[in-house]
Each structure stands twice: as structure tokens, then as C-alpha cells.
């Protein structure tokens, strides 16, 4: 059984959360303003990615894996009922459990495959819905603040806001989007390698359906 663990050396190790069989995917205004905009465009380097899509034969759930030079990122659909089971088992109140289940949640793996330190910040990430609107990805810090207002002290399962990886390090956690089940989005993500900020996008990402396709 797969354990949901963080293994970035600078982040330590987080208590495990078992995932279902779908987790087998893991193994597979002015001139000044114009000048500032130009600097921003130069600083962020779009990088083409090889994006593979997998479908689990038993559940029908999907995962996506983006492979960049020295960097990989994977997203795995998680059903709302699975999310409920995870947080109910950790003793969260029903209000908090249902709030989490109302979000589109992906199991996420990040890995540094380069020979240099690599970092990311979830606060940089955005997802674009079919109406063309861009939305920020909710961070772990934002979730923890909301949980504390409900009396929740549980801290684990969510992808850390930011991390720096040594070569070969990797990390896992939940990525949360505020959209209903089965919603298609384009996810724009960023990472920094050798002092340069890069951008990638998965254009065909889709939230898990409300119920398993093959249930």
C-alpha cells in the first residue's frame, strides 16, 4: 500500500496517508510599467513538457505526468468520497470534511531530476477555467488558517506551500482547486532551477468525477 509521504530533505517527513489503488499512477502605466512587464516576461521561461495521461483500468480515474528537463510533476484524480474518508479518519469535524470534499483535489508528486537545487511556490500557481478566468491555487497556509478557525489542529496531507529540493529529492501532497467535480482546467505551474524561473502548463487537466466511473 502506498504511503503519502514528503521526502524533500529540507522539509522533513510527514505522517503517511494511505491512498487507494489509483495511486499506482505514482509509479508510472507608462514606459516604466512596460519595462517592468518586459523584465517579468524575461524572468519566467516557458518550458515545453511531455505530458502523459494515464487511465486506471479498474476505477476509470486519470492521472497526468509532466516531464521537464530536470523536473517532473504528477497529478492524480481523487474522488470526493476518498477525500471524505481521509479527513474523517483524521478526526476532522463534518463541516471541515465536507468543505474539503467540495474542492477538486489532486494527489501531487514533485521531483527534482536535475543535478542542482530546485524550488517551487504554490502561491505562484494558477488554474484557468473554460470561461478564461485565472484563479490562484489555495495554499496549505491558507487551509491551515481556515482549519484552525474550525478548531482543527491536523496539519498534514496538503502539498507544502514552498520547498527547496536537493538533486533526487521529491515530495507529495494534495493540491486543491475551488471548482466542482469533473471540471476541466489548464493548470499553470512554476519552478526555479539555477536561478531561473520556469513555467509549465497542463492544458487538459480534469477534476475527478463525483463518483468513480467504474463503480
PyMOL CGO cylinders between C-alpha atoms (Angstrom):
from pymol import cmd
from pymol.cgo import CYLINDER

trace = [
    CYLINDER, 0.00, 0.00, 0.00, 1.34, 3.39, -0.99, 0.3, 1, 1, 1, 1, 1, 1,
    CYLINDER, 1.34, 3.39, -0.99, 2.06, 5.86, 1.80, 0.3, 1, 1, 1, 1, 1, 1,
    CYLINDER, 2.06, 5.86, 1.80, 1.61, 9.56, 1.18, 0.3, 1, 1, 1, 1, 1, 1,
    CYLINDER, 1.61, 9.56, 1.18, 4.97, 10.91, 2.39, 0.3, 1, 1, 1, 1, 1, 1,
    CYLINDER, 4.97, 10.91, 2.39, 7.10, 14.00, 1.96, 0.3, 1, 1, 1, 1, 1, 1,
    CYLINDER, 7.10, 14.00, 1.96, 10.76, 13.27, 1.34, 0.3, 1, 1, 1, 1, 1, 1,
    CYLINDER, 10.76, 13.27, 1.34, 12.27, 16.67, 0.47, 0.3, 1, 1, 1, 1, 1, 1,
    CYLINDER, 12.27, 16.67, 0.47, 15.34, 16.75, 2.68, 0.3, 1, 1, 1, 1, 1, 1,
    CYLINDER, 15.34, 16.75, 2.68, 14.80, 20.30, 3.85, 0.3, 1, 1, 1, 1, 1, 1,
    CYLINDER, 14.80, 20.30, 3.85, 11.13, 19.68, 4.63, 0.3, 1, 1, 1, 1, 1, 1,
    CYLINDER, 11.13, 19.68, 4.63, 11.45, 16.59, 6.80, 0.3, 1, 1, 1, 1, 1, 1,
    CYLINDER, 11.45, 16.59, 6.80, 9.00, 13.68, 6.82, 0.3, 1, 1, 1, 1, 1, 1,
    CYLINDER, 9.00, 13.68, 6.82, 5.24, 13.91, 7.25, 0.3, 1, 1, 1, 1, 1, 1,
    CYLINDER, 5.24, 13.91, 7.25, 2.94, 11.23, 8.65, 0.3, 1, 1, 1, 1, 1, 1,
    CYLINDER, 2.94, 11.23, 8.65, 1.69, 8.87, 5.95, 0.3, 1, 1, 1, 1, 1, 1,
    CYLINDER, 1.69, 8.87, 5.95, -1.78, 8.75, 4.49, 0.3, 1, 1, 1, 1, 1, 1,
    CYLINDER, -1.78, 8.75, 4.49, -2.65, 5.61, 2.50, 0.3, 1, 1, 1, 1, 1, 1,
    CYLINDER, -2.65, 5.61, 2.50, -4.05, 6.11, -0.98, 0.3, 1, 1, 1, 1, 1, 1,
    CYLINDER, -4.05, 6.11, -0.98, -6.30, 3.69, -2.91, 0.3, 1, 1, 1, 1, 1, 1,
    CYLINDER, -6.30, 3.69, -2.91, -5.28, 1.60, -5.85, 0.3, 1, 1, 1, 1, 1, 1,
    CYLINDER, -5.28, 1.60, -5.85, -5.42, 4.63, -8.14, 0.3, 1, 1, 1, 1, 1, 1,
    CYLINDER, -5.42, 4.63, -8.14, -2.11, 5.58, -6.58, 0.3, 1, 1, 1, 1, 1, 1,
    CYLINDER, -2.11, 5.58, -6.58, -0.38, 3.07, -8.81, 0.3, 1, 1, 1, 1, 1, 1,
    CYLINDER, -0.38, 3.07, -8.81, -0.12, 6.01, -11.17, 0.3, 1, 1, 1, 1, 1, 1,
    CYLINDER, -0.12, 6.01, -11.17, 2.69, 7.24, -8.96, 0.3, 1, 1, 1, 1, 1, 1,
    CYLINDER, 2.69, 7.24, -8.96, 4.98, 4.60, -10.29, 0.3, 1, 1, 1, 1, 1, 1,
    CYLINDER, 4.98, 4.60, -10.29, 4.39, 5.31, -13.81, 0.3, 1, 1, 1, 1, 1, 1,
    CYLINDER, 4.39, 5.31, -13.81, 1.23, 52.73, -16.62, 0.3, 1, 1, 1, 1, 1, 1,
    CYLINDER, 1.23, 52.73, -16.62, 3.85, 54.13, -18.67, 0.3, 1, 1, 1, 1, 1, 1,
    CYLINDER, 3.85, 54.13, -18.67, 7.15, 53.21, -20.21, 0.3, 1, 1, 1, 1, 1, 1,
    CYLINDER, 7.15, 53.21, -20.21, 8.21, 52.21, -16.69, 0.3, 1, 1, 1, 1, 1, 1,
    CYLINDER, 8.21, 52.21, -16.69, 5.33, 49.75, -16.50, 0.3, 1, 1, 1, 1, 1, 1,
    CYLINDER, 5.33, 49.75, -16.50, 6.22, 48.35, -19.90, 0.3, 1, 1, 1, 1, 1, 1,
    CYLINDER, 6.22, 48.35, -19.90, 9.82, 47.92, -18.76, 0.3, 1, 1, 1, 1, 1, 1,
    CYLINDER, 9.82, 47.92, -18.76, 8.73, 46.04, -15.64, 0.3, 1, 1, 1, 1, 1, 1,
    CYLINDER, 8.73, 46.04, -15.64, 6.46, 43.81, -17.72, 0.3, 1, 1, 1, 1, 1, 1,
    CYLINDER, 6.46, 43.81, -17.72, 9.37, 43.05, -20.04, 0.3, 1, 1, 1, 1, 1, 1,
    CYLINDER, 9.37, 43.05, -20.04, 11.52, 42.06, -17.09, 0.3, 1, 1, 1, 1, 1, 1,
    CYLINDER, 11.52, 42.06, -17.09, 8.77, 39.74, -15.86, 0.3, 1, 1, 1, 1, 1, 1,
    CYLINDER, 8.77, 39.74, -15.86, 8.45, 38.08, -19.25, 0.3, 1, 1, 1, 1, 1, 1,
    CYLINDER, 8.45, 38.08, -19.25, 12.20, 37.57, -19.42, 0.3, 1, 1, 1, 1, 1, 1,
    CYLINDER, 12.20, 37.57, -19.42, 12.38, 36.19, -15.88, 0.3, 1, 1, 1, 1, 1, 1,
    CYLINDER, 12.38, 36.19, -15.88, 9.78, 33.45, -16.46, 0.3, 1, 1, 1, 1, 1, 1,
    CYLINDER, 9.78, 33.45, -16.46, 10.86, 30.94, -19.07, 0.3, 1, 1, 1, 1, 1, 1,
    CYLINDER, 10.86, 30.94, -19.07, 8.12, 28.79, -20.65, 0.3, 1, 1, 1, 1, 1, 1,
    CYLINDER, 8.12, 28.79, -20.65, 9.35, 25.22, -20.99, 0.3, 1, 1, 1, 1, 1, 1,
    CYLINDER, 9.35, 25.22, -20.99, 7.75, 22.64, -23.24, 0.3, 1, 1, 1, 1, 1, 1,
    CYLINDER, 7.75, 22.64, -23.24, 6.74, 19.49, -21.42, 0.3, 1, 1, 1, 1, 1, 1,
    CYLINDER, 6.74, 19.49, -21.42, 5.94, 15.96, -22.36, 0.3, 1, 1, 1, 1, 1, 1,
    CYLINDER, 5.94, 15.96, -22.36, 2.59, 15.37, -20.67, 0.3, 1, 1, 1, 1, 1, 1,
    CYLINDER, 2.59, 15.37, -20.67, 1.41, 11.78, -20.35, 0.3, 1, 1, 1, 1, 1, 1,
    CYLINDER, 1.41, 11.78, -20.35, -2.16, 10.87, -19.42, 0.3, 1, 1, 1, 1, 1, 1,
    CYLINDER, -2.16, 10.87, -19.42, -2.99, 7.56, -17.73, 0.3, 1, 1, 1, 1, 1, 1,
    CYLINDER, -2.99, 7.56, -17.73, -6.34, 5.92, -17.03, 0.3, 1, 1, 1, 1, 1, 1,
    CYLINDER, -6.34, 5.92, -17.03, -6.75, 3.30, -14.33, 0.3, 1, 1, 1, 1, 1, 1,
    CYLINDER, -6.75, 3.30, -14.33, -8.37, 0.18, -15.81, 0.3, 1, 1, 1, 1, 1, 1,
    CYLINDER, -8.37, 0.18, -15.81, -10.28, -0.64, -12.64, 0.3, 1, 1, 1, 1, 1, 1,
    CYLINDER, -10.28, -0.64, -12.64, -11.52, 2.75, -11.41, 0.3, 1, 1, 1, 1, 1, 1,
    CYLINDER, -11.52, 2.75, -11.41, -11.51, 4.76, -14.64, 0.3, 1, 1, 1, 1, 1, 1,
    CYLINDER, -11.51, 4.76, -14.64, -9.72, 7.61, -12.82, 0.3, 1, 1, 1, 1, 1, 1,
    CYLINDER, -9.72, 7.61, -12.82, -6.98, 9.56, -14.56, 0.3, 1, 1, 1, 1, 1, 1,
    CYLINDER, -6.98, 9.56, -14.56, -3.55, 10.98, -13.82, 0.3, 1, 1, 1, 1, 1, 1,
    CYLINDER, -3.55, 10.98, -13.82, -1.24, 13.36, -15.69, 0.3, 1, 1, 1, 1, 1, 1,
    CYLINDER, -1.24, 13.36, -15.69, 2.55, 13.48, -15.57, 0.3, 1, 1, 1, 1, 1, 1,
    CYLINDER, 2.55, 13.48, -15.57, 4.52, 16.43, -16.96, 0.3, 1, 1, 1, 1, 1, 1,
    CYLINDER, 4.52, 16.43, -16.96, 8.18, 15.74, -17.68, 0.3, 1, 1, 1, 1, 1, 1,
    CYLINDER, 8.18, 15.74, -17.68, 10.55, 18.72, -17.99, 0.3, 1, 1, 1, 1, 1, 1,
    CYLINDER, 10.55, 18.72, -17.99, 14.35, 18.69, -18.17, 0.3, 1, 1, 1, 1, 1, 1,
    CYLINDER, 14.35, 18.69, -18.17, 15.33, 18.04, -14.56, 0.3, 1, 1, 1, 1, 1, 1,
    CYLINDER, 15.33, 18.04, -14.56, 11.79, 18.34, -13.17, 0.3, 1, 1, 1, 1, 1, 1,
    CYLINDER, 11.79, 18.34, -13.17, 8.62, 16.25, -13.08, 0.3, 1, 1, 1, 1, 1, 1,
    CYLINDER, 8.62, 16.25, -13.08, 5.15, 16.93, -11.75, 0.3, 1, 1, 1, 1, 1, 1,
    CYLINDER, 5.15, 16.93, -11.75, 2.27, 14.49, -11.47, 0.3, 1, 1, 1, 1, 1, 1,
    CYLINDER, 2.27, 14.49, -11.47, -1.44, 14.98, -10.65, 0.3, 1, 1, 1, 1, 1, 1,
    CYLINDER, -1.44, 14.98, -10.65, -3.80, 12.12, -9.74, 0.3, 1, 1, 1, 1, 1, 1,
    CYLINDER, -3.80, 12.12, -9.74, -7.59, 12.45, -9.56, 0.3, 1, 1, 1, 1, 1, 1,
    CYLINDER, -7.59, 12.45, -9.56, -9.04, 11.87, -6.07, 0.3, 1, 1, 1, 1, 1, 1,
    CYLINDER, -9.04, 11.87, -6.07, -12.73, 11.18, -5.63, 0.3, 1, 1, 1, 1, 1, 1,
    CYLINDER, -12.73, 11.18, -5.63, -14.75, 13.34, -3.18, 0.3, 1, 1, 1, 1, 1, 1,
    CYLINDER, -14.75, 13.34, -3.18, -15.66, 10.20, -1.21, 0.3, 1, 1, 1, 1, 1, 1,
    CYLINDER, -15.66, 10.20, -1.21, -11.98, 9.33, -0.87, 0.3, 1, 1, 1, 1, 1, 1,
    CYLINDER, -11.98, 9.33, -0.87, -11.25, 12.85, 0.39, 0.3, 1, 1, 1, 1, 1, 1,
    CYLINDER, -11.25, 12.85, 0.39, -14.09, 12.45, 2.91, 0.3, 1, 1, 1, 1, 1, 1,
    CYLINDER, -14.09, 12.45, 2.91, -12.64, 9.16, 4.09, 0.3, 1, 1, 1, 1, 1, 1,
    CYLINDER, -12.64, 9.16, 4.09, -9.14, 10.63, 4.52, 0.3, 1, 1, 1, 1, 1, 1,
    CYLINDER, -9.14, 10.63, 4.52, -10.23, 13.58, 6.63, 0.3, 1, 1, 1, 1, 1, 1,
    CYLINDER, -10.23, 13.58, 6.63, -12.93, 11.74, 8.58, 0.3, 1, 1, 1, 1, 1, 1,
    CYLINDER, -12.93, 11.74, 8.58, -10.29, 9.19, 9.61, 0.3, 1, 1, 1, 1, 1, 1,
    CYLINDER, -10.29, 9.19, 9.61, -8.15, 12.08, 10.94, 0.3, 1, 1, 1, 1, 1, 1,
    CYLINDER, -8.15, 12.08, 10.94, -10.97, 13.29, 13.18, 0.3, 1, 1, 1, 1, 1, 1,
    CYLINDER, -10.97, 13.29, 13.18, -11.86, 16.50, 11.36, 0.3, 1, 1, 1, 1, 1, 1,
    CYLINDER, -11.86, 16.50, 11.36, -15.38, 17.80, 12.10, 0.3, 1, 1, 1, 1, 1, 1,
    CYLINDER, -15.38, 17.80, 12.10, -18.05, 17.14, 9.49, 0.3, 1, 1, 1, 1, 1, 1,
    CYLINDER, -18.05, 17.14, 9.49, -18.07, 20.80, 8.41, 0.3, 1, 1, 1, 1, 1, 1,
    CYLINDER, -18.07, 20.80, 8.41, -14.35, 20.65, 7.62, 0.3, 1, 1, 1, 1, 1, 1,
    CYLINDER, -14.35, 20.65, 7.62, -14.65, 17.25, 5.92, 0.3, 1, 1, 1, 1, 1, 1,
    CYLINDER, -14.65, 17.25, 5.92, -17.43, 18.45, 3.61, 0.3, 1, 1, 1, 1, 1, 1,
    CYLINDER, -17.43, 18.45, 3.61, -15.53, 21.62, 2.83, 0.3, 1, 1, 1, 1, 1, 1,
    CYLINDER, -15.53, 21.62, 2.83, -12.54, 19.60, 1.67, 0.3, 1, 1, 1, 1, 1, 1,
    CYLINDER, -12.54, 19.60, 1.67, -14.75, 17.22, -0.33, 0.3, 1, 1, 1, 1, 1, 1,
    CYLINDER, -14.75, 17.22, -0.33, -16.31, 20.21, -2.13, 0.3, 1, 1, 1, 1, 1, 1,
    CYLINDER, -16.31, 20.21, -2.13, -12.93, 21.05, -3.66, 0.3, 1, 1, 1, 1, 1, 1,
    CYLINDER, -12.93, 21.05, -3.66, -11.31, 19.45, -6.68, 0.3, 1, 1, 1, 1, 1, 1,
    CYLINDER, -11.31, 19.45, -6.68, -8.31, 17.66, -5.15, 0.3, 1, 1, 1, 1, 1, 1,
    CYLINDER, -8.31, 17.66, -5.15, -5.37, 16.01, -6.87, 0.3, 1, 1, 1, 1, 1, 1,
    CYLINDER, -5.37, 16.01, -6.87, -2.71, 13.82, -5.31, 0.3, 1, 1, 1, 1, 1, 1,
    CYLINDER, -2.71, 13.82, -5.31, 0.52, 15.50, -6.39, 0.3, 1, 1, 1, 1, 1, 1,
    CYLINDER, 0.52, 15.50, -6.39, 4.15, 14.43, -6.76, 0.3, 1, 1, 1, 1, 1, 1,
    CYLINDER, 4.15, 14.43, -6.76, 7.04, 16.82, -7.43, 0.3, 1, 1, 1, 1, 1, 1,
    CYLINDER, 7.04, 16.82, -7.43, 10.53, 15.51, -8.16, 0.3, 1, 1, 1, 1, 1, 1,
    CYLINDER, 10.53, 15.51, -8.16, 13.89, 17.15, -8.80, 0.3, 1, 1, 1, 1, 1, 1,
    CYLINDER, 13.89, 17.15, -8.80, 15.63, 15.14, -11.50, 0.3, 1, 1, 1, 1, 1, 1,
    CYLINDER, 15.63, 15.14, -11.50, 18.36, 17.69, -12.12, 0.3, 1, 1, 1, 1, 1, 1,
    CYLINDER, 18.36, 17.69, -12.12, 21.88, 17.99, -10.70, 0.3, 1, 1, 1, 1, 1, 1,
    CYLINDER, 21.88, 17.99, -10.70, 21.05, 21.30, -8.97, 0.3, 1, 1, 1, 1, 1, 1,
    CYLINDER, 21.05, 21.30, -8.97, 18.74, 22.55, -6.19, 0.3, 1, 1, 1, 1, 1, 1,
    CYLINDER, 18.74, 22.55, -6.19, 15.17, 23.18, -7.35, 0.3, 1, 1, 1, 1, 1, 1,
    CYLINDER, 15.17, 23.18, -7.35, 12.34, 25.10, -5.68, 0.3, 1, 1, 1, 1, 1, 1,
    CYLINDER, 12.34, 25.10, -5.68, 8.66, 25.96, -6.15, 0.3, 1, 1, 1, 1, 1, 1,
    CYLINDER, 8.66, 25.96, -6.15, 5.95, 28.11, -4.54, 0.3, 1, 1, 1, 1, 1, 1,
    CYLINDER, 5.95, 28.11, -4.54, 2.30, 27.08, -4.77, 0.3, 1, 1, 1, 1, 1, 1,
    CYLINDER, 2.30, 27.08, -4.77, 1.30, 30.76, -4.41, 0.3, 1, 1, 1, 1, 1, 1,
    CYLINDER, 1.30, 30.76, -4.41, 2.67, 31.25, -7.96, 0.3, 1, 1, 1, 1, 1, 1,
    CYLINDER, 2.67, 31.25, -7.96, 0.45, 28.57, -9.48, 0.3, 1, 1, 1, 1, 1, 1,
    CYLINDER, 0.45, 28.57, -9.48, -2.78, 29.38, -11.35, 0.3, 1, 1, 1, 1, 1, 1,
    CYLINDER, -2.78, 29.38, -11.35, -5.57, 27.41, -12.99, 0.3, 1, 1, 1, 1, 1, 1,
    CYLINDER, -5.57, 27.41, -12.99, -7.67, 28.71, -15.87, 0.3, 1, 1, 1, 1, 1, 1,
    CYLINDER, -7.67, 28.71, -15.87, -11.30, 27.64, -16.26, 0.3, 1, 1, 1, 1, 1, 1,
    CYLINDER, -11.30, 27.64, -16.26, -13.29, 27.40, -19.51, 0.3, 1, 1, 1, 1, 1, 1,
    CYLINDER, -13.29, 27.40, -19.51, -14.52, 30.98, -19.12, 0.3, 1, 1, 1, 1, 1, 1,
    CYLINDER, -14.52, 30.98, -19.12, -10.92, 32.16, -19.41, 0.3, 1, 1, 1, 1, 1, 1,
    CYLINDER, -10.92, 32.16, -19.41, -10.69, 33.27, -15.79, 0.3, 1, 1, 1, 1, 1, 1,
    CYLINDER, -10.69, 33.27, -15.79, -7.43, 32.67, -13.91, 0.3, 1, 1, 1, 1, 1, 1,
    CYLINDER, -7.43, 32.67, -13.91, -7.59, 31.55, -10.27, 0.3, 1, 1, 1, 1, 1, 1,
    CYLINDER, -7.59, 31.55, -10.27, -4.93, 31.07, -7.58, 0.3, 1, 1, 1, 1, 1, 1,
    CYLINDER, -4.93, 31.07, -7.58, -4.35, 27.62, -6.12, 0.3, 1, 1, 1, 1, 1, 1,
    CYLINDER, -4.35, 27.62, -6.12, -5.26, 27.59, -2.43, 0.3, 1, 1, 1, 1, 1, 1,
    CYLINDER, -5.26, 27.59, -2.43, -2.13, 27.10, -0.33, 0.3, 1, 1, 1, 1, 1, 1,
    CYLINDER, -2.13, 27.10, -0.33, -1.52, 24.92, 2.70, 0.3, 1, 1, 1, 1, 1, 1,
    CYLINDER, -1.52, 24.92, 2.70, -1.06, 28.02, 4.88, 0.3, 1, 1, 1, 1, 1, 1,
    CYLINDER, -1.06, 28.02, 4.88, -4.48, 29.29, 3.82, 0.3, 1, 1, 1, 1, 1, 1,
    CYLINDER, -4.48, 29.29, 3.82, -6.05, 25.91, 4.57, 0.3, 1, 1, 1, 1, 1, 1,
    CYLINDER, -6.05, 25.91, 4.57, -4.42, 25.65, 8.00, 0.3, 1, 1, 1, 1, 1, 1,
    CYLINDER, -4.42, 25.65, 8.00, -5.72, 29.10, 8.95, 0.3, 1, 1, 1, 1, 1, 1,
    CYLINDER, -5.72, 29.10, 8.95, -9.23, 28.07, 7.92, 0.3, 1, 1, 1, 1, 1, 1,
    CYLINDER, -9.23, 28.07, 7.92, -8.94, 24.75, 9.74, 0.3, 1, 1, 1, 1, 1, 1,
    CYLINDER, -8.94, 24.75, 9.74, -7.82, 26.48, 12.94, 0.3, 1, 1, 1, 1, 1, 1,
    CYLINDER, -7.82, 26.48, 12.94, -10.96, 28.63, 12.83, 0.3, 1, 1, 1, 1, 1, 1,
    CYLINDER, -10.96, 28.63, 12.83, -12.89, 25.33, 13.00, 0.3, 1, 1, 1, 1, 1, 1,
    CYLINDER, -12.89, 25.33, 13.00, -10.80, 24.02, 15.88, 0.3, 1, 1, 1, 1, 1, 1,
    CYLINDER, -10.80, 24.02, 15.88, -8.75, 21.65, 13.68, 0.3, 1, 1, 1, 1, 1, 1,
    CYLINDER, -8.75, 21.65, 13.68, -5.11, 21.08, 14.61, 0.3, 1, 1, 1, 1, 1, 1,
    CYLINDER, -5.11, 21.08, 14.61, -4.36, 18.46, 11.93, 0.3, 1, 1, 1, 1, 1, 1,
    CYLINDER, -4.36, 18.46, 11.93, -1.63, 19.77, 9.59, 0.3, 1, 1, 1, 1, 1, 1,
    CYLINDER, -1.63, 19.77, 9.59, -0.75, 17.03, 7.13, 0.3, 1, 1, 1, 1, 1, 1,
    CYLINDER, -0.75, 17.03, 7.13, -1.83, 15.79, 3.68, 0.3, 1, 1, 1, 1, 1, 1,
    CYLINDER, -1.83, 15.79, 3.68, -1.59, 19.11, 1.81, 0.3, 1, 1, 1, 1, 1, 1,
    CYLINDER, -1.59, 19.11, 1.81, 1.25, 19.96, -0.56, 0.3, 1, 1, 1, 1, 1, 1,
    CYLINDER, 1.25, 19.96, -0.56, 3.63, 22.35, 1.27, 0.3, 1, 1, 1, 1, 1, 1,
    CYLINDER, 3.63, 22.35, 1.27, 3.46, 26.00, 0.17, 0.3, 1, 1, 1, 1, 1, 1,
    CYLINDER, 3.46, 26.00, 0.17, 7.08, 26.01, -0.92, 0.3, 1, 1, 1, 1, 1, 1,
    CYLINDER, 7.08, 26.01, -0.92, 10.07, 23.72, -0.83, 0.3, 1, 1, 1, 1, 1, 1,
    CYLINDER, 10.07, 23.72, -0.83, 13.68, 23.52, -2.00, 0.3, 1, 1, 1, 1, 1, 1,
    CYLINDER, 13.68, 23.52, -2.00, 14.85, 20.13, -3.22, 0.3, 1, 1, 1, 1, 1, 1,
    CYLINDER, 14.85, 20.13, -3.22, 18.34, 18.74, -3.50, 0.3, 1, 1, 1, 1, 1, 1,
    CYLINDER, 18.34, 18.74, -3.50, 19.03, 16.59, -6.57, 0.3, 1, 1, 1, 1, 1, 1,
    CYLINDER, 19.03, 16.59, -6.57, 16.89, 13.46, -6.44, 0.3, 1, 1, 1, 1, 1, 1,
    CYLINDER, 16.89, 13.46, -6.44, 14.52, 14.77, -3.75, 0.3, 1, 1, 1, 1, 1, 1,
    CYLINDER, 14.52, 14.77, -3.75, 10.78, 14.52, -4.12, 0.3, 1, 1, 1, 1, 1, 1,
    CYLINDER, 10.78, 14.52, -4.12, 7.60, 15.48, -2.27, 0.3, 1, 1, 1, 1, 1, 1,
    CYLINDER, 7.60, 15.48, -2.27, 3.89, 14.63, -2.23, 0.3, 1, 1, 1, 1, 1, 1,
    CYLINDER, 3.89, 14.63, -2.23, 0.66, 16.20, -1.04, 0.3, 1, 1, 1, 1, 1, 1,
    CYLINDER, 0.66, 16.20, -1.04, -2.81, 17.34, -2.05, 0.3, 1, 1, 1, 1, 1, 1,
    CYLINDER, -2.81, 17.34, -2.05, -3.36, 20.21, -4.50, 0.3, 1, 1, 1, 1, 1, 1,
    CYLINDER, -3.36, 20.21, -4.50, -6.78, 21.87, -4.12, 0.3, 1, 1, 1, 1, 1, 1,
    CYLINDER, -6.78, 21.87, -4.12, -8.81, 23.81, -6.71, 0.3, 1, 1, 1, 1, 1, 1,
    CYLINDER, -8.81, 23.81, -6.71, -12.09, 25.59, -5.90, 0.3, 1, 1, 1, 1, 1, 1,
    CYLINDER, -12.09, 25.59, -5.90, -14.17, 24.05, -8.70, 0.3, 1, 1, 1, 1, 1, 1,
    CYLINDER, -14.17, 24.05, -8.70, -16.82, 21.27, -8.85, 0.3, 1, 1, 1, 1, 1, 1,
    CYLINDER, -16.82, 21.27, -8.85, -16.17, 17.64, -9.80, 0.3, 1, 1, 1, 1, 1, 1,
    CYLINDER, -16.17, 17.64, -9.80, -15.41, 16.83, -13.45, 0.3, 1, 1, 1, 1, 1, 1,
    CYLINDER, -15.41, 16.83, -13.45, -14.34, 20.42, -14.22, 0.3, 1, 1, 1, 1, 1, 1,
    CYLINDER, -14.34, 20.42, -14.22, -11.65, 20.81, -16.92, 0.3, 1, 1, 1, 1, 1, 1,
    CYLINDER, -11.65, 20.81, -16.92, -8.88, 23.33, -16.23, 0.3, 1, 1, 1, 1, 1, 1,
    CYLINDER, -8.88, 23.33, -16.23, -5.50, 24.41, -17.57, 0.3, 1, 1, 1, 1, 1, 1,
    CYLINDER, -5.50, 24.41, -17.57, -3.01, 24.39, -14.69, 0.3, 1, 1, 1, 1, 1, 1,
    CYLINDER, -3.01, 24.39, -14.69, -0.04, 26.77, -14.90, 0.3, 1, 1, 1, 1, 1, 1,
    CYLINDER, -0.04, 26.77, -14.90, 2.79, 25.89, -12.52, 0.3, 1, 1, 1, 1, 1, 1,
    CYLINDER, 2.79, 25.89, -12.52, 6.21, 27.42, -11.86, 0.3, 1, 1, 1, 1, 1, 1,
    CYLINDER, 6.21, 27.42, -11.86, 9.53, 26.27, -10.50, 0.3, 1, 1, 1, 1, 1, 1,
    CYLINDER, 9.53, 26.27, -10.50, 13.01, 27.76, -10.13, 0.3, 1, 1, 1, 1, 1, 1,
    CYLINDER, 13.01, 27.76, -10.13, 16.19, 25.99, -11.24, 0.3, 1, 1, 1, 1, 1, 1,
    CYLINDER, 16.19, 25.99, -11.24, 19.69, 27.53, -11.29, 0.3, 1, 1, 1, 1, 1, 1,
    CYLINDER, 19.69, 27.53, -11.29, 18.28, 30.96, -10.54, 0.3, 1, 1, 1, 1, 1, 1,
    CYLINDER, 18.28, 30.96, -10.54, 15.80, 30.89, -13.45, 0.3, 1, 1, 1, 1, 1, 1,
    CYLINDER, 15.80, 30.89, -13.45, 12.03, 30.73, -13.02, 0.3, 1, 1, 1, 1, 1, 1,
    CYLINDER, 12.03, 30.73, -13.02, 10.25, 28.38, -15.42, 0.3, 1, 1, 1, 1, 1, 1,
    CYLINDER, 10.25, 28.38, -15.42, 6.59, 27.95, -16.33, 0.3, 1, 1, 1, 1, 1, 1,
    CYLINDER, 6.59, 27.95, -16.33, 4.75, 24.83, -17.45, 0.3, 1, 1, 1, 1, 1, 1,
    CYLINDER, 4.75, 24.83, -17.45, 1.10, 24.10, -18.17, 0.3, 1, 1, 1, 1, 1, 1,
    CYLINDER, 1.10, 24.10, -18.17, -1.12, 21.03, -18.28, 0.3, 1, 1, 1, 1, 1, 1,
    CYLINDER, -1.12, 21.03, -18.28, -3.92, 22.13, -20.59, 0.3, 1, 1, 1, 1, 1, 1,
    CYLINDER, -3.92, 22.13, -20.59, -6.24, 19.15, -20.30, 0.3, 1, 1, 1, 1, 1, 1,
    CYLINDER, -6.24, 19.15, -20.30, -6.34, 18.57, -16.53, 0.3, 1, 1, 1, 1, 1, 1,
    CYLINDER, -6.34, 18.57, -16.53, -9.77, 17.45, -15.33, 0.3, 1, 1, 1, 1, 1, 1,
    CYLINDER, -9.77, 17.45, -15.33, -11.09, 17.13, -11.80, 0.3, 1, 1, 1, 1, 1, 1,
    CYLINDER, -11.09, 17.13, -11.80, -12.27, 13.74, -10.62, 0.3, 1, 1, 1, 1, 1, 1,
    CYLINDER, -12.27, 13.74, -10.62, -15.95, 12.97, -11.20, 0.3, 1, 1, 1, 1, 1, 1,
    CYLINDER, -15.95, 12.97, -11.20, -18.38, 12.94, -8.29, 0.3, 1, 1, 1, 1, 1, 1,
    CYLINDER, -18.38, 12.94, -8.29, -18.40, 9.12, -8.40, 0.3, 1, 1, 1, 1, 1, 1,
    CYLINDER, -18.40, 9.12, -8.40, -15.92, 6.59, -9.76, 0.3, 1, 1, 1, 1, 1, 1,
    CYLINDER, -15.92, 6.59, -9.76, -16.61, 5.92, -13.47, 0.3, 1, 1, 1, 1, 1, 1,
    CYLINDER, -16.61, 5.92, -13.47, -16.32, 2.15, -12.97, 0.3, 1, 1, 1, 1, 1, 1,
    CYLINDER, -16.32, 2.15, -12.97, -18.02, 1.85, -9.59, 0.3, 1, 1, 1, 1, 1, 1,
]
cmd.load_cgo(trace, "trace")
